[in-house]
Amino acid sequence: MNFIHQKLQERIAANALRTLKSENNLIDFSSNDYLGFAKSLSVKEWVDEIAYSEKSRNGAGGSRLITGNSSFTETLEKEIARFHQASSGLIFNSGYDANVGLLSSLPQKGDTIICDELIHASLIDGARLSYAQRYTFKHNDLAHLESKIKNSQGNIFIVTESIFSMDGDHAPLKEITALAAQYGAHLIVDEAHASGVFGKHGRGLVCELGLENQVFARVVTFGKALGCHGAIVLGSDELRSYLINFARSFIYTTALPPHSLYTIKAAYEQLKSSDYSTLIQKKIAYFKQLTSKLGIALMPSNSAIQGIIIQGNTACRQAAATLNESGFDIRPILSPTVPEGKERLRICLHTFNTDEEIEKLSEALTKI
């Protein structure tokens, strides 16, 4: 089709064509595996032990409303909700499914969704699928958010991330919860990049700030710090029941296979076994200390996601390639994923990155 060819040629001309890459032997400063659980032998041993004791089948065999539910799944949901200090939780097959299911089903015609302009694509897609009126507010701009609230109608849903996936900065959650309470709005927080990294034992930024009872719904994904797959929507018992009945991305899909659920269970057992959030925070602080001494300008962030702006897709690709040649797996984030002029190197820190690796990376960054 001419349309397909034309769109691909436009991407090539902008040096923005996405391609798939296989694994490499470079030092990982790119993945979201912040705590190293994706390749943890301890997690694997836990999974093997659970799988042996459960003696279950390979696949779910259907959606959770048909044959894909189990007592193990429901117990796991209760355990995860209790860990994150929430009343209830419902597991979805991915963070994308959870965000789309929540936002497409909850706000109704006549309601209003107000989103931070930098929220994840899955949240944007979910909002688009609803029949509610949609607004965006300038990134972390409380005055602009309040102006949007004042122009809203029906039930108001404010949507933000606790830690933003591309910038690594955090939302002013205390102030946003205060605004939500003032105007009777419902706050939805995506904790994808805060879980495992912030809060005691990695319970997330909402728990660290003591806001559990002030947030209407939280989305915790398992594909980042927990190193596996899936997600859970945390909220009230009534919200859980509502999503079971109305979230299409939950209802009309085959449930996660048992092995995935065992891995989620094992990852939480590992998370509770030690204070990994303290370990990753030490790595973050060390990297920021080194880069500051070397005069490297980082984007504002106290999370495991650190960014360096390198304007232009071509220049950003070249910088990443130079770092790859030096042995570091760092990927360029290009427009249109981020706005033009905001292209950046996205550096992810992990508990398994040694101090020596962080030192060598910091030195390499001075040469690009």
Secondary structure as a PSIPRED ss2 file (coil, helix, strand):
# PSIPRED VFORMAT (PSIPRED V4.0)

   1 M C   1.000  0.000  0.000
   2 N H   0.000  1.000  0.000
   3 F H   0.000  1.000  0.000
   4 I H   0.000  1.000  0.000
   5 H H   0.000  1.000  0.000
   6 Q H   0.000  1.000  0.000
   7 K H   0.000  1.000  0.000
   8 L H   0.000  1.000  0.000
   9 Q H   0.000  1.000  0.000
  10 E H   0.000  1.000  0.000
  11 R H   0.000  1.000  0.000
  12 I H   0.000  1.000  0.000
  13 A H   0.000  1.000  0.000
  14 A C   1.000  0.000  0.000
  15 N C   1.000  0.000  0.000
  16 A C   1.000  0.000  0.000
  17 L C   1.000  0.000  0.000
  18 R C   1.000  0.000  0.000
  19 T C   1.000  0.000  0.000
  20 L C   1.000  0.000  0.000
  21 K C   1.000  0.000  0.000
  22 S C   1.000  0.000  0.000
  23 E C   1.000  0.000  0.000
  24 N C   1.000  0.000  0.000
  25 N C   1.000  0.000  0.000
  26 L C   1.000  0.000  0.000
  27 I E   0.000  0.000  1.000
  28 D E   0.000  0.000  1.000
  29 F C   1.000  0.000  0.000
  30 S C   1.000  0.000  0.000
  31 S C   1.000  0.000  0.000
  32 N C   1.000  0.000  0.000
  33 D C   1.000  0.000  0.000
  34 Y C   1.000  0.000  0.000
  35 L C   1.000  0.000  0.000
  36 G C   1.000  0.000  0.000
  37 F H   0.000  1.000  0.000
  38 A H   0.000  1.000  0.000
  39 K H   0.000  1.000  0.000
  40 S C   1.000  0.000  0.000
  41 L H   0.000  1.000  0.000
  42 S H   0.000  1.000  0.000
  43 V H   0.000  1.000  0.000
  44 K H   0.000  1.000  0.000
  45 E H   0.000  1.000  0.000
  46 W H   0.000  1.000  0.000
  47 V H   0.000  1.000  0.000
  48 D H   0.000  1.000  0.000
  49 E H   0.000  1.000  0.000
  50 I H   0.000  1.000  0.000
  51 A H   0.000  1.000  0.000
  52 Y H   0.000  1.000  0.000
  53 S H   0.000  1.000  0.000
  54 E H   0.000  1.000  0.000
  55 K C   1.000  0.000  0.000
  56 S C   1.000  0.000  0.000
  57 R C   1.000  0.000  0.000
  58 N C   1.000  0.000  0.000
  59 G C   1.000  0.000  0.000
  60 A C   1.000  0.000  0.000
  61 G C   1.000  0.000  0.000
  62 G C   1.000  0.000  0.000
  63 S C   1.000  0.000  0.000
  64 R C   1.000  0.000  0.000
  65 L C   1.000  0.000  0.000
  66 I C   1.000  0.000  0.000
  67 T C   1.000  0.000  0.000
  68 G C   1.000  0.000  0.000
  69 N C   1.000  0.000  0.000
  70 S C   1.000  0.000  0.000
  71 S H   0.000  1.000  0.000
  72 F H   0.000  1.000  0.000
  73 T H   0.000  1.000  0.000
  74 E H   0.000  1.000  0.000
  75 T H   0.000  1.000  0.000
  76 L H   0.000  1.000  0.000
  77 E H   0.000  1.000  0.000
  78 K H   0.000  1.000  0.000
  79 E H   0.000  1.000  0.000
  80 I H   0.000  1.000  0.000
  81 A H   0.000  1.000  0.000
  82 R H   0.000  1.000  0.000
  83 F H   0.000  1.000  0.000
  84 H C   1.000  0.000  0.000
  85 Q C   1.000  0.000  0.000
  86 A C   1.000  0.000  0.000
  87 S C   1.000  0.000  0.000
  88 S E   0.000  0.000  1.000
  89 G E   0.000  0.000  1.000
  90 L E   0.000  0.000  1.000
  91 I E   0.000  0.000  1.000
  92 F E   0.000  0.000  1.000
  93 N C   1.000  0.000  0.000
  94 S C   1.000  0.000  0.000
  95 G H   0.000  1.000  0.000
  96 Y H   0.000  1.000  0.000
  97 D H   0.000  1.000  0.000
  98 A H   0.000  1.000  0.000
  99 N H   0.000  1.000  0.000
 100 V H   0.000  1.000  0.000
 101 G H   0.000  1.000  0.000
 102 L H   0.000  1.000  0.000
 103 L H   0.000  1.000  0.000
 104 S H   0.000  1.000  0.000
 105 S H   0.000  1.000  0.000
 106 L C   1.000  0.000  0.000
 107 P C   1.000  0.000  0.000
 108 Q C   1.000  0.000  0.000
 109 K C   1.000  0.000  0.000
 110 G C   1.000  0.000  0.000
 111 D C   1.000  0.000  0.000
 112 T E   0.000  0.000  1.000
 113 I E   0.000  0.000  1.000
 114 I E   0.000  0.000  1.000
 115 C E   0.000  0.000  1.000
 116 D E   0.000  0.000  1.000
 117 E C   1.000  0.000  0.000
 118 L C   1.000  0.000  0.000
 119 I C   1.000  0.000  0.000
 120 H C   1.000  0.000  0.000
 121 A H   0.000  1.000  0.000
 122 S H   0.000  1.000  0.000
 123 L H   0.000  1.000  0.000
 124 I H   0.000  1.000  0.000
 125 D H   0.000  1.000  0.000
 126 G H   0.000  1.000  0.000
 127 A H   0.000  1.000  0.000
 128 R H   0.000  1.000  0.000
 129 L H   0.000  1.000  0.000
 130 S C   1.000  0.000  0.000
 131 Y C   1.000  0.000  0.000
 132 A C   1.000  0.000  0.000
 133 Q E   0.000  0.000  1.000
 134 R E   0.000  0.000  1.000
 135 Y E   0.000  0.000  1.000
 136 T E   0.000  0.000  1.000
 137 F E   0.000  0.000  1.000
 138 K C   1.000  0.000  0.000
 139 H C   1.000  0.000  0.000
 140 N C   1.000  0.000  0.000
 141 D C   1.000  0.000  0.000
 142 L H   0.000  1.000  0.000
 143 A H   0.000  1.000  0.000
 144 H H   0.000  1.000  0.000
 145 L H   0.000  1.000  0.000
 146 E H   0.000  1.000  0.000
 147 S H   0.000  1.000  0.000
 148 K H   0.000  1.000  0.000
 149 I H   0.000  1.000  0.000
 150 K H   0.000  1.000  0.000
 151 N C   1.000  0.000  0.000
 152 S C   1.000  0.000  0.000
 153 Q C   1.000  0.000  0.000
 154 G C   1.000  0.000  0.000
 155 N C   1.000  0.000  0.000
 156 I E   0.000  0.000  1.000
 157 F E   0.000  0.000  1.000
 158 I E   0.000  0.000  1.000
 159 V E   0.000  0.000  1.000
 160 T E   0.000  0.000  1.000
 161 E E   0.000  0.000  1.000
 162 S C   1.000  0.000  0.000
 163 I E   0.000  0.000  1.000
 164 F C   1.000  0.000  0.000
 165 S C   1.000  0.000  0.000
 166 M C   1.000  0.000  0.000
 167 D C   1.000  0.000  0.000
 168 G C   1.000  0.000  0.000
 169 D C   1.000  0.000  0.000
 170 H E   0.000  0.000  1.000
 171 A C   1.000  0.000  0.000
 172 P C   1.000  0.000  0.000
 173 L H   0.000  1.000  0.000
 174 K H   0.000  1.000  0.000
 175 E H   0.000  1.000  0.000
 176 I H   0.000  1.000  0.000
 177 T H   0.000  1.000  0.000
 178 A H   0.000  1.000  0.000
 179 L H   0.000  1.000  0.000
 180 A H   0.000  1.000  0.000
 181 A H   0.000  1.000  0.000
 182 Q H   0.000  1.000  0.000
 183 Y H   0.000  1.000  0.000
 184 G C   1.000  0.000  0.000
 185 A C   1.000  0.000  0.000
 186 H E   0.000  0.000  1.000
 187 L E   0.000  0.000  1.000
 188 I E   0.000  0.000  1.000
 189 V E   0.000  0.000  1.000
 190 D E   0.000  0.000  1.000
 191 E C   1.000  0.000  0.000
 192 A C   1.000  0.000  0.000
 193 H C   1.000  0.000  0.000
 194 A C   1.000  0.000  0.000
 195 S C   1.000  0.000  0.000
 196 G C   1.000  0.000  0.000
 197 V C   1.000  0.000  0.000
 198 F C   1.000  0.000  0.000
 199 G C   1.000  0.000  0.000
 200 K H   0.000  1.000  0.000
 201 H H   0.000  1.000  0.000
 202 G H   0.000  1.000  0.000
 203 R C   1.000  0.000  0.000
 204 G C   1.000  0.000  0.000
 205 L H   0.000  1.000  0.000
 206 V H   0.000  1.000  0.000
 207 C H   0.000  1.000  0.000
 208 E H   0.000  1.000  0.000
 209 L C   1.000  0.000  0.000
 210 G C   1.000  0.000  0.000
 211 L C   1.000  0.000  0.000
 212 E H   0.000  1.000  0.000
 213 N H   0.000  1.000  0.000
 214 Q H   0.000  1.000  0.000
 215 V C   1.000  0.000  0.000
 216 F C   1.000  0.000  0.000
 217 A E   0.000  0.000  1.000
 218 R E   0.000  0.000  1.000
 219 V E   0.000  0.000  1.000
 220 V E   0.000  0.000  1.000
 221 T E   0.000  0.000  1.000
 222 F C   1.000  0.000  0.000
 223 G C   1.000  0.000  0.000
 224 K C   1.000  0.000  0.000
 225 A C   1.000  0.000  0.000
 226 L C   1.000  0.000  0.000
 227 G C   1.000  0.000  0.000
 228 C C   1.000  0.000  0.000
 229 H C   1.000  0.000  0.000
 230 G C   1.000  0.000  0.000
 231 A E   0.000  0.000  1.000
 232 I E   0.000  0.000  1.000
 233 V E   0.000  0.000  1.000
 234 L E   0.000  0.000  1.000
 235 G E   0.000  0.000  1.000
 236 S C   1.000  0.000  0.000
 237 D H   0.000  1.000  0.000
 238 E H   0.000  1.000  0.000
 239 L H   0.000  1.000  0.000
 240 R H   0.000  1.000  0.000
 241 S H   0.000  1.000  0.000
 242 Y H   0.000  1.000  0.000
 243 L H   0.000  1.000  0.000
 244 I H   0.000  1.000  0.000
 245 N H   0.000  1.000  0.000
 246 F H   0.000  1.000  0.000
 247 A C   1.000  0.000  0.000
 248 R H   0.000  1.000  0.000
 249 S H   0.000  1.000  0.000
 250 F H   0.000  1.000  0.000
 251 I H   0.000  1.000  0.000
 252 Y C   1.000  0.000  0.000
 253 T C   1.000  0.000  0.000
 254 T C   1.000  0.000  0.000
 255 A C   1.000  0.000  0.000
 256 L C   1.000  0.000  0.000
 257 P C   1.000  0.000  0.000
 258 P H   0.000  1.000  0.000
 259 H H   0.000  1.000  0.000
 260 S H   0.000  1.000  0.000
 261 L H   0.000  1.000  0.000
 262 Y H   0.000  1.000  0.000
 263 T H   0.000  1.000  0.000
 264 I H   0.000  1.000  0.000
 265 K H   0.000  1.000  0.000
 266 A H   0.000  1.000  0.000
 267 A H   0.000  1.000  0.000
 268 Y H   0.000  1.000  0.000
 269 E H   0.000  1.000  0.000
 270 Q H   0.000  1.000  0.000
 271 L H   0.000  1.000  0.000
 272 K H   0.000  1.000  0.000
 273 S H   0.000  1.000  0.000
 274 S C   1.000  0.000  0.000
 275 D C   1.000  0.000  0.000
 276 Y H   0.000  1.000  0.000
 277 S H   0.000  1.000  0.000
 278 T H   0.000  1.000  0.000
 279 L H   0.000  1.000  0.000
 280 I H   0.000  1.000  0.000
 281 Q H   0.000  1.000  0.000
 282 K H   0.000  1.000  0.000
 283 K H   0.000  1.000  0.000
 284 I H   0.000  1.000  0.000
 285 A H   0.000  1.000  0.000
 286 Y H   0.000  1.000  0.000
 287 F H   0.000  1.000  0.000
 288 K H   0.000  1.000  0.000
 289 Q H   0.000  1.000  0.000
 290 L H   0.000  1.000  0.000
 291 T H   0.000  1.000  0.000
 292 S H   0.000  1.000  0.000
 293 K H   0.000  1.000  0.000
 294 L C   1.000  0.000  0.000
 295 G C   1.000  0.000  0.000
 296 I C   1.000  0.000  0.000
 297 A C   1.000  0.000  0.000
 298 L C   1.000  0.000  0.000
 299 M C   1.000  0.000  0.000
 300 P C   1.000  0.000  0.000
 301 S C   1.000  0.000  0.000
 302 N C   1.000  0.000  0.000
 303 S C   1.000  0.000  0.000
 304 A C   1.000  0.000  0.000
 305 I E   0.000  0.000  1.000
 306 Q E   0.000  0.000  1.000
 307 G E   0.000  0.000  1.000
 308 I E   0.000  0.000  1.000
 309 I E   0.000  0.000  1.000
 310 I C   1.000  0.000  0.000
 311 Q C   1.000  0.000  0.000
 312 G C   1.000  0.000  0.000
 313 N H   0.000  1.000  0.000
 314 T H   0.000  1.000  0.000
 315 A H   0.000  1.000  0.000
 316 C H   0.000  1.000  0.000
 317 R H   0.000  1.000  0.000
 318 Q H   0.000  1.000  0.000
 319 A H   0.000  1.000  0.000
 320 A H   0.000  1.000  0.000
 321 A H   0.000  1.000  0.000
 322 T H   0.000  1.000  0.000
 323 L H   0.000  1.000  0.000
 324 N H   0.000  1.000  0.000
 325 E H   0.000  1.000  0.000
 326 S C   1.000  0.000  0.000
 327 G C   1.000  0.000  0.000
 328 F E   0.000  0.000  1.000
 329 D E   0.000  0.000  1.000
 330 I C   1.000  0.000  0.000
 331 R E   0.000  0.000  1.000
 332 P E   0.000  0.000  1.000
 333 I E   0.000  0.000  1.000
 334 L C   1.000  0.000  0.000
 335 S C   1.000  0.000  0.000
 336 P C   1.000  0.000  0.000
 337 T C   1.000  0.000  0.000
 338 V C   1.000  0.000  0.000
 339 P C   1.000  0.000  0.000
 340 E C   1.000  0.000  0.000
 341 G C   1.000  0.000  0.000
 342 K C   1.000  0.000  0.000
 343 E C   1.000  0.000  0.000
 344 R E   0.000  0.000  1.000
 345 L E   0.000  0.000  1.000
 346 R E   0.000  0.000  1.000
 347 I E   0.000  0.000  1.000
 348 C E   0.000  0.000  1.000
 349 L C   1.000  0.000  0.000
 350 H C   1.000  0.000  0.000
 351 T C   1.000  0.000  0.000
 352 F C   1.000  0.000  0.000
 353 N C   1.000  0.000  0.000
 354 T C   1.000  0.000  0.000
 355 D H   0.000  1.000  0.000
 356 E H   0.000  1.000  0.000
 357 E H   0.000  1.000  0.000
 358 I H   0.000  1.000  0.000
 359 E H   0.000  1.000  0.000
 360 K H   0.000  1.000  0.000
 361 L H   0.000  1.000  0.000
 362 S H   0.000  1.000  0.000
 363 E H   0.000  1.000  0.000
 364 A H   0.000  1.000  0.000
 365 L H   0.000  1.000  0.000
 366 T C   1.000  0.000  0.000
 367 K C   1.000  0.000  0.000
 368 I C   1.000  0.000  0.000
